[in-house]
Amino acid sequence: MILTVDESLDRLNISVAKHHIASSLADVERHSRKYGFPVVLKLISPKAIHKTEVGGVKIVHDLAELRQTAAKFLEQGKVLIQEHCSGVEMFLGLKNDPSFGHVLLAGIGGIYVEVYKDVSFRVCPISGSDAEKMLEELKGKALLKGVRGQKPVKTKALIDAMVSLSKLPEKIRNLEELDVNPFFINDKEGKAVDARLVLRD
């Protein structure tokens, strides 16, 4: 069983971006004003598993753009309104491996996660020291330390999220897979903005 994005986010052990599922334009507008522009709109539909590939993710900066995008998405399904987050995009995941049991994966995320395949893993649960070593193994670790004038990320927030996620299988016994991509981490905080959770029936 695959849970929807809002159900997946709400079951995580980590901080998540503020979000709301809307089925009307009035509801979209109300929550967008609440979060403040820019906001992110995501199409929620069984036909839009990989949202970015079907144009189902849009950052909107004003009311006119919001109404146009929301109306288009509402023709196909519902709309997830989400606060806009920024920082380094990380991939965090869990997988129930036949040999090792549940393992935690961490790597540089975003839309190119499958291209770079820059991921390290450990058997769950992990410690803070394990998380530090996992991050040091990444080829793209320099991004976390700040490049081209960017501030170093708040590593503790990322490590805390990794440790917390590694304990999730203890709470959700039938968890098969979890993809948190992206998990935005900056110099102040870290937040999950998208997740896919697969449970064993």
N, C-alpha and C positions, 0 to 999 in steps of 0.2 A: 504494500500500500504506500502510495506517494502522497505526502501531505502538501497542501497548498502553501505558498510562501508565507502567508501570515500565520498559519498554524505552526509552520516550521520555526519561524522567528520567535514565536511566543513560547516555544518549548526549550529554547536554548538556555544554557547556564551563563550566558555572557550578555553584555550590554548590546542593545539593538537600537537602530534608528527609530524615531517615533514614526508610527505608520497607522493607516486606517484604510479599510476597504469600503469603497463607495459604489452605489448602484444608481446614483442620480447626479446630475450636474450640480444641483444645489448643495448636495453633500460634499462633492469635490471642492467646490468653492469655499464652503465653510471651513473645512479642515486645512485647506491651503492658506487661507488667511490666518488661521491659528498658528501654523508652523512658520509662516513668513516666506517670501520669495527670496531666492529661487527654491522651488520644490521639485521633487521627482515624481513623475506619473508613470505607473507600470500597468500594462495590460494584464488582467487576470483572466485567462481562458485556457481550457484543456488543449487548445490548438497552439498555444504559445508557450511551449516548454522552455525553449531558448529565446527569451524575449528580445535580446539585442539583434538576433538574426532576422526577426520579422518586424523590426521597427517598433517593438512594444515597450521601449524605455525612452522617456523624453524628459529632459530638464527644461522646465518652463520658468520664464523670468517675469511675466506679467499676466494680468487677468485675461487679456485678449488671447494670448498664446495658450493659456490654461483652458479656456473654453473651447477653443478649436481642437486641441489635442484630446481633451476629455470626451468631447462629443464623438470623435472618431473611435476612441477606445470603447465607449459605452455601446456602440453599434455591434461590437464583437464580444463583449463580456462585461466584467466589472473593472473598476479602477482602484489600484492601490496608490494612495497618496503618501509620500514619505519625505521627511526632512532631508535636505541636501547635506551630504557629508563630503569631506575632502581629506586627502592624505595619501599615503602609500597603500595601494590595493594589495591585500594579502588573500591567500586561499588557505582556509582551515577546513579540515575534513576528518571524518571517521569512517572506518571500513571494518566490517567483520570478516577477518581473514580466516580461511579454513585451517591454517596451520598455527597462527599466533593468537587468534581471537581478535578482539577489537584493537585497532591501531589508530593513532592520531597522525594526521598528515599536515604539514605546514609548508607554504611556499609563496612565491611572488604570484599574486593573483591578477584578476581582471579578465578581459576578453581573450588574452593570449596565454592563459594558464596551460592550455593543452599544447601550445606551440613550444613554449620554453621548457616545460616539464621540470621546473626547478623546485623540487619538493624533497623534504626529508621526512622521516617517520620514526615513531617509537611505539612500543606496545603500551596500551593503557593500563592503569592511569600513569601519568608522568609527574615528575617533580619540577620545580622551578629551574633546577640545574639542568634537567633533561631538555627543557624548553630552550634554555640559553644555547646549549650545544646544537640543537636542531637549527636554530637561526644562524649560527656560525657556519653551518654546513652549506648554506644557500649561496649560490653563485651571485645572486643579486643582493646580498646582504648590505652592500654599500648604500643602497637606497634607504635603508633604515637609519643609517648614520648621517644622512644629509648630503645631498649632492646639488651642485649648481645653485648654491645659495639657500637651499631648503634647510630647515631646522631638523636636527635628529628627532626621531619619533620617541614617544614615551614608551620605551621598551618594557617597562614594568606592566603597563596596561596590556600589551600584547602577550607577554608571558603569563599573566594572570588569566587571560582569556583562554590560552592554550591549555593551562592546567585545569581550568574549570570544565572545558569541553571534554577533556580526557576522562572526566568522571561521569559524563553523561550516560554511558552504557550501564552504570550502576543503577541509574534511575529509570532508564528506558531499556528494559531487558530485551525487547524484540527489535532493537535498532540494528539495521543492516548497513545503511550508508547515510552519511551526512556530508553535504557540500555547503560550506559557507563561503560564498564568493560573490562580491568582495567583502572583506572585513577591512574597513578603512581605519588606518592608524596614523595619527599625526603627533605633534609635540604635546598635545593636551589630553587626548583620549583615544579610545578605540571603539568602533561600533560596527556591528554586522548590518548589512543592508539587503542581503539576499541569502536565501538558504533553501536547500532541497533536502528533504528528510524521507528516507525509505524505511518502512517498518515491515517486519516479517509478519505475515498473516497468521 
